[in-house]
Amino acid sequence: MTTRHRAPVPLTALSAGTHCTFHEARLDSSSSRLLRALGLTSSCRLRLCKNGEPCIVQVRATRIGLSKKVAGSIFVIPDTHAA
């Protein structure tokens, strides 16, 4: 199956267990800097562990809890290859 350009979606639109690639955070610069410090950097891979309040994502070996509002401002590209 050929991978085509996919539009970024809010992290909150995914189901738990989905793997994806970070695209952008539509947040103020202070919040964006904090996310980068936590490991959410340009094009990093992550997995959604839990959708809700809080939203839990795994970046490399670290799990991060995010408010639903913040998670809704993070846009990712779902990985169609992950099983």
N, C-alpha and C positions, 0 to 999 in steps of 0.2 A: 504494500500500500504506500502510495506517495504522500509525503508530508507537504501540505500547502501552507501558505501564510495563514495563520490563525489570529483572530482579533483577541486582544487582551480582555479578560473578564475580571470582575471583582473576586477577590479571594473567597468572599462569602457565598459566591454562586456555585462553589465546588462541593463535592461530597467528601466526607472523611475518607482518608486513604489515597486520595488523588495526589499524584506527583505533578509538579508544575515548575515553570521558570519565572522568576521575578521579572516584571517588566518595568513598573514604576509605582511610586507612592504619590498620590495626589493629596499631600499633606503640607503643612507649613514647614519651613526649612529646619526649625528646631526638632520637630518630630521626625523628619526625614533623616537628620543626622543621627538621632538616637537609634533608628532602625538600622542604619548602616553600621553603627557601633555594635549592634546585637548580631550582625552577620547577614542582614538582608541587603546585599549589595547587588549592583548591576548584573543581571543575567544569572544570579545564583539559583541553584535548584533547591526546591523545598517540597515538603510533603504536608498536607493538611491532616493533622491528627484528630482534631475535633472542631466542628463548626458550631458556633453558638456564642454563649457568653460565659467564660471567655472562649475565644477562638485560639486553638493551639496549633502551632506550626513547628515542624522540625526542619532546622537548617543545619546541614552537616550532622554532627552528633548532639546538637543542642535543641531543646524544645523551648519555645517562647510562647507565653500567653499574651494575647492581644485583645483589647476590647472589641466588641462587634463593630463599633463605629470606625475604629482604626482599620480593622480587617476589611471593611467595606471600601476603604480608600486605597487599598493595595491592589494593584492590577497585575495579573499573572497570565501566562499562556499555558494552558493545560497540556500535559504530555500525553499524546495519544498512543505512545509506545509502551507505557507502563501497564503492567498487568495487575 
